[in-house]
């Protein structure tokens, strides 16, 4: 069994090494619900590849949550979450620490959630997705740094290869298809031949995933710094089309996504959604929404491309007033508008979009509904029309102060009240003197 103690001690921050030694000491004592303790999965893979793991993942044989509470006390942290699957999260001065109970998994049917049973470390590694994630480093003092590698993940790291552990891996859990392409691109690896064949064969199993599981994996993909490259690869492999025939990644959308990504992984997720769905028609947007069942913000952005196309030709007019531009754009999600600012042509359309984002969308009347009520304006349609007229007047420079806004109200209110009494109320947006 290879010994990689030097990796643990040279590639990790000193405080993280001390935390792992503490975990190993606790396991060796036998008093805290754990017989063995290991650093596992992506943490080991990243160490072998010369990358610093973000959050250490520890697996113990025994009682994970009980062990987590003991470890949290030792490192002056606290357990912030415990799941029914024997996992726990420790928030500590060293950062987040994930602790899990070693377990086995069985699948009643393809794409079903697994049935979980506490088990050995060998079984825990057997349930993992790819060989490069199926390694563990022992933490007990007498075996510190010993590598447990039953599926030759070390060799696959050296060869730059993503390989599933068994032929039905993608069928058991089709989310692994999305994870496979994420790892392939992020690590600059390639697929083993049998893994590539299984992925292509098992794409239809994506259709068996629930919307919530599929959406969760897609959100992880969009959080990757190399998200555009991952989506290019997913498009090439047919993964996006397998999720929904209406979902596709265009090169213009991906190039814009890369520009958004230049500001880092904290970029608004919805900007990337706008890039991915920039070519969808109304019908295609509805189909994608039906498959993913996202929240309202996602739905608005997914439908935003078609909404923008409805007004795009009007935005080419050179003589639009600021209020015209606001009227055209204010109901379209700002992320869709920002996408069009970058991806659209350098014409009057872009000028109007930039003016909207920089100035027009930030302009509001000083007078509020409460101010109007103090002036004797009844709450209801008339107040709404006056507020709308005040906004237009402010946008187009017809009023420039709170005083001028109130003067406008005094002029317009008698006419609006008269129209309401006569039942001949007309749109008032163009009636401002």
C-alpha positions in Angstrom: 0.0 0.0 0.0 1.6 3.3 -1.1 2.3 5.8 1.7 1.5 9.5 0.9 2.1 11.1 4.2 4.4 13.6 2.6 1.6 14.8 0.4 -0.6 15.4 3.5 2.1 17.3 5.2 3.4 19.4 2.3 0.3 20.2 0.3 -2.1 21.1 3.0 -2.1 24.1 5.4 -0.6 23.3 8.7 -3.9 23.8 10.6 -5.6 21.4 8.3 -2.9 18.8 8.8 -3.3 19.2 12.6 -7.1 18.8 12.3 -6.6 15.5 10.3 -4.1 14.2 12.9 -6.7 15.0 15.6 -9.3 13.0 13.6 -6.9 10.1 13.4 -6.1 10.2 17.1 -9.9 10.2 17.9 -10.4 7.2 15.7 -7.4 5.4 17.3 -8.8 5.9 20.8 -11.9 3.9 19.9 -14.0 6.1 22.2 -15.9 8.3 19.7 -17.9 6.0 17.5 -15.2 5.4 14.9 -12.8 2.5 14.3 -11.1 4.0 11.3 -10.9 7.5 9.8 -9.8 8.4 6.2 -9.4 11.5 4.1 -11.4 10.5 1.0 -12.6 11.2 -2.6 -11.9 14.5 -4.3 -9.6 15.6 -1.4 -7.2 12.7 -2.1 -7.5 13.2 -5.9 -6.6 16.9 -5.7 -3.6 16.2 -3.4 -2.2 13.6 -5.9 -2.7 16.2 -8.7 -0.9 18.9 -6.8 -4.1 20.9 -6.0 -5.1 22.0 -2.6 -8.5 20.5 -1.6 -11.2 23.1 -0.8 -12.9 21.3 2.1 -11.6 18.1 3.6 -13.9 15.1 3.4 -13.5 12.5 6.2 -15.1 9.1 6.3 -15.2 7.0 9.4 -16.2 3.4 10.0 -18.8 3.5 12.8 -20.9 6.5 13.8 -20.1 9.5 11.7 -22.3 12.1 13.5 -21.0 11.1 16.9 -17.4 11.3 15.7 -18.1 14.7 14.1 -19.3 16.1 17.5 -16.1 14.9 19.2 -13.9 16.3 16.4 -15.8 19.6 16.4 -15.1 20.0 20.2 -11.4 19.3 19.6 -11.0 21.8 16.8 -13.2 24.5 18.5 -15.9 24.2 15.8 -19.5 23.2 15.8 -21.6 20.6 14.0 -24.0 22.7 11.8 -25.9 19.9 10.1 -26.5 16.2 10.4 -28.3 14.1 7.8 -30.3 10.8 8.0 -27.5 9.2 5.9 -24.9 9.4 8.7 -23.2 12.6 7.4 -22.3 15.8 9.3 -20.9 19.2 8.6 -18.4 20.9 11.0 -17.9 24.6 10.8 -14.5 25.3 12.3 -11.7 27.9 12.3 -10.0 25.7 9.6 -13.1 25.9 7.4 -15.8 23.4 6.6 -15.2 19.8 7.4 -17.4 17.1 6.0 -17.7 13.8 8.0 -19.6 10.8 6.8 -20.2 7.2 7.9 -18.7 4.6 5.6 -21.6 3.0 3.8 -22.8 0.8 1.0 -25.4 1.7 -1.6 -27.9 -0.4 -3.5 -30.2 0.8 -6.3 -33.7 -0.7 -6.5 -34.0 0.6 -10.1 -32.0 2.8 -12.5 -31.9 6.4 -11.5 -33.6 5.7 -8.1 -32.1 7.1 -5.0 -29.9 4.6 -3.3 -30.7 2.5 -0.2 -27.9 3.2 2.2 -26.4 0.9 4.9 -23.5 1.5 7.2 -20.6 -0.6 6.1 -16.9 -0.9 5.6 -14.4 1.4 3.9 -14.1 -1.0 1.0 -17.8 -0.8 0.4 -17.8 3.0 0.7 -15.2 3.3 -2.0 -17.1 0.8 -4.2 -20.1 3.1 -4.3 -18.3 6.1 -5.7 -18.6 7.5 -9.2 -15.1 7.4 -10.7 -11.8 5.7 -9.9 -10.1 9.0 -9.3 -12.6 9.7 -6.5 -12.4 6.2 -5.0 -9.3 6.6 -3.0 -8.7 7.2 0.7 -5.8 8.2 2.9 -5.6 6.7 6.4 -5.5 9.1 9.3 -4.8 6.9 12.3 -1.2 7.5 13.6 0.0 3.9 12.9 -1.2 4.1 9.3 -0.9 7.8 8.7 -0.9 8.6 4.9 -1.4 5.0 3.7 -3.3 5.0 0.4 -6.4 2.8 0.0 -6.8 2.5 -3.8 -8.8 -0.6 -4.8 -9.8 0.8 -8.2 -6.4 2.1 -9.4 -7.4 5.8 -9.1 -3.8 6.8 -8.6 -2.9 5.3 -11.9 -5.8 7.0 -13.6 -4.7 10.4 -12.1 -1.3 9.8 -13.6 -2.8 8.9 -17.0 -5.4 11.7 -16.9 -8.3 9.4 -17.2 -12.0 9.5 -16.0 -13.2 5.9 -15.5 -16.3 4.5 -14.0 -16.1 1.6 -11.5 -18.6 -0.7 -13.2 -20.5 -0.9 -16.4 -23.9 0.1 -15.0 -22.6 3.1 -13.1 -24.4 5.7 -15.3 -27.6 3.7 -15.1 -27.6 3.5 -11.4 -27.0 7.2 -11.1 -27.4 9.2 -14.3 -26.2 12.4 -12.5 -22.8 10.9 -12.9 -23.0 11.7 -16.6 -23.0 15.4 -15.8 -20.3 14.9 -13.2 -18.2 13.0 -15.6 -18.1 15.9 -18.1 -17.4 18.4 -15.3 -14.4 16.4 -14.1 -13.1 15.7 -17.6 -13.0 19.4 -18.5 -12.0 20.8 -15.1 -9.1 18.4 -14.7 -8.2 18.4 -18.4 -8.6 14.6 -18.4 -10.1 12.2 -21.0 -12.6 9.4 -20.7 -11.5 5.8 -20.6 -12.8 3.9 -23.7 -15.3 1.9 -21.8 -16.5 4.9 -19.9 -17.1 6.9 -23.1 -19.0 4.0 -24.6 -21.2 3.6 -21.4 -21.9 7.4 -21.3 -23.1 7.5 -24.9 -25.2 4.3 -24.4 -26.8 5.5 -21.2 -27.7 9.1 -22.1 -31.4 8.1 -22.2 -31.3 7.4 -18.5 -31.1 11.1 -17.9 -34.8 11.2 -18.7 -35.4 9.2 -15.5 -34.0 11.8 -13.2 -36.3 14.0 -11.2 -36.3 17.6 -12.1 -34.8 18.6 -8.8 -31.8 16.3 -9.1 -31.2 17.4 -12.7 -31.4 21.1 -11.8 -29.1 20.6 -8.9 -26.4 19.1 -11.1 -26.9 21.8 -13.8 -26.4 24.5 -11.1 -23.1 22.8 -10.0 -22.0 22.9 -13.6 -22.8 26.6 -13.9 -20.8 27.2 -10.8 -17.6 25.9 -12.4 -15.1 28.5 -13.5 -14.7 26.6 -16.8 -18.5 26.3 -17.3 -18.5 27.3 -20.9 -16.0 24.6 -21.9 -18.0 22.1 -19.9 -21.2 23.1 -21.8 -19.4 22.9 -25.1 -18.3 19.3 -24.3 -21.8 18.5 -23.0 -23.3 19.8 -26.3 -20.9 17.7 -28.3 -21.6 14.5 -26.3 -25.4 15.0 -26.7 -25.9 15.5 -22.9 -27.9 18.8 -23.2 -30.2 17.3 -25.8 -30.8 14.3 -23.6 -31.8 16.6 -20.8 -34.3 18.3 -23.1 -34.4 18.4 -26.9 -35.0 22.1 -26.6 -31.8 22.8 -24.6 -28.7 23.6 -26.6 -25.5 25.7 -26.1 -24.7 28.1 -29.0 -21.2 29.4 -29.6 -22.3 33.0 -29.3 -24.0 32.2 -25.9 -20.9 30.4 -24.6 -18.5 33.2 -25.7 -20.7 35.6 -23.8 -20.7 33.3 -20.8 -16.9 33.3 -20.9 -17.0 37.1 -20.7 -19.3 37.0 -17.7 -17.0 34.4 -16.2 -14.0 36.7 -16.4 -15.3 38.3 -13.2 -14.9 35.0 -11.3 -17.1 32.2 -10.1 -19.2 34.5 -8.0 -20.8 36.0 -11.1 -24.6 36.0 -11.0 -25.8 32.5 -11.9 -28.7 33.9 -13.8 -26.2 35.6 -16.2 -25.1 32.1 -17.2 -28.6 30.9 -17.5 -29.3 33.8 -19.9 -26.3 32.8 -21.9 -27.2 29.1 -22.1 -30.8 29.8 -23.1 -30.3 32.8 -25.3 -31.5 31.1 -28.5 -34.7 29.5 -27.2 -38.1 30.2 -28.7 -41.2 30.5 -26.5 -42.1 26.9 -27.1 -38.5 25.7 -26.4 -38.4 27.8 -23.2 -41.6 26.2 -22.0 -40.2 22.7 -22.7 -37.0 23.4 -20.8 -38.9 24.9 -17.8 -41.2 21.8 -17.8 -38.2 19.5 -17.6 -36.2 21.4 -15.0 -39.0 23.0 -12.9 -36.8 25.8 -11.8 -37.7 28.7 -9.5 -39.4 31.9 -10.8 -36.2 33.8 -11.4 -34.8 31.0 -13.6 -38.2 30.7 -15.5 -38.2 34.5 -16.2 -34.6 34.4 -17.6 -35.3 31.2 -19.6 -38.3 33.0 -21.2 -36.3 36.2 -21.5 -34.6 35.6 -24.9 -37.9 35.3 -26.7 -39.3 38.4 -24.8 -36.3 40.4 -25.9 -36.6 39.3 -29.6 -40.2 40.8 -29.5 -38.8 44.3 -28.9 -35.3 44.1 -30.5 -36.4 45.6 -33.8 -38.0 48.6 -32.1 -34.8 49.2 -30.1 -33.0 49.8 -33.4 -34.8 53.2 -33.7 -32.5 56.1 -33.1 -35.1 58.5 -31.8 -36.6 56.6 -28.9 -37.2 58.6 -25.7 -35.8 57.2 -22.4 -39.3 56.4 -21.4 -39.8 54.4 -24.6 -36.7 52.4 -23.8 -37.8 51.7 -20.2 -41.3 50.7 -21.4 -39.7 48.1 -23.8 -37.1 46.7 -21.3 -38.4 47.0 -17.8 -40.3 43.7 -17.8 -37.3 41.7 -19.2 -34.9 40.2 -16.6 -31.8 42.4 -16.3 -29.6 39.3 -16.9 -31.1 38.9 -20.3 -30.6 42.6 -21.1 -27.0 42.4 -19.9 -26.4 39.3 -22.2 -27.7 41.3 -25.1 -25.5 44.2 -24.2 -22.5 42.0 -24.7 -23.7 39.7 -27.4 -25.8 42.0 -29.5 -24.8 44.2 -32.5 -23.1 47.5 -32.1 -26.1 49.5 -33.2 -28.7 51.8 -31.7 -30.0 48.8 -29.9 -26.8 48.5 -27.9 -26.8 52.2 -27.2 -30.3 52.1 -25.8 -29.5 49.0 -23.7 -26.4 50.6 -22.2 -28.3 53.8 -21.5 -31.0 51.7 -19.8 -28.6 49.8 -17.6 -26.5 52.8 -16.7 -29.1 55.5 -16.2 -32.7 54.9 -17.2 -33.4 51.9 -14.9 -32.1 53.8 -11.9 -34.3 56.9 -12.5 -37.4 57.2 -10.3 -39.8 59.9 -9.3 -39.2 61.6 -5.9 -42.9 61.7 -5.2 -44.3 58.4 -3.7 -47.7 57.0 -3.3 -47.8 58.2 0.3 -47.0 61.7 -1.0 -49.9 61.5 -3.4 -52.3 60.3 -0.7 -51.3 63.4 1.3 -52.3 65.5 -1.7 -55.7 63.9 -1.7 -55.2 61.4 -4.5 -57.3 58.3 -3.9 -55.4 55.0 -3.8 -56.2 52.9 -6.8 -56.0 53.2 -10.6 -55.7 57.0 -10.5 -52.7 56.9 -8.1 -51.1 54.2 -10.3 -51.5 56.4 -13.4 -50.1 59.4 -11.8 -47.0 57.5 -10.5 -46.5 56.2 -14.0 -46.8 59.6 -15.5 -44.3 61.0 -13.0 -41.8 58.3 -13.9 -42.2 59.1 -17.6 -41.8 62.8 -17.0 -38.7 62.3 -14.9 -37.2 60.0 -17.5 -37.8 62.3 -20.4 -36.6 65.4 -18.5 -40.0 67.1 -18.3 -39.7 67.5 -14.6 -36.4 67.8 -12.6 -37.4 68.1 -9.0 -39.9 67.0 -6.4 -41.6 70.4 -6.6 -42.1 70.1 -10.3 -43.5 66.6 -9.8 -46.1 67.9 -7.4 -47.0 70.7 -9.8 -47.6 68.1 -12.5 -49.9 66.1 -10.1 -51.9 69.3 -9.4 -52.4 69.8 -13.1 -53.3 66.3 -14.0 -55.4 65.2 -11.0 -58.6 67.2 -11.9 -58.6 65.8 -15.4 -58.1 62.2 -14.2 -60.8 62.5 -11.7 -63.2 63.9 -14.3 -62.4 61.1 -16.7 -63.0 58.5 -14.0 -66.4 60.0 -13.1 -67.4 60.1 -16.8 -66.1 56.5 -17.4 -63.9 57.7 -20.3 -60.5 57.2 -18.7 -57.8 57.0 -21.4 -54.2 56.1 -21.3 -52.3 59.1 -19.9 -48.6 58.3 -20.8 -48.6 60.7 -23.7 -50.7 63.4 -22.1 -48.0 65.1 -20.1 -47.6 68.7 -21.2 
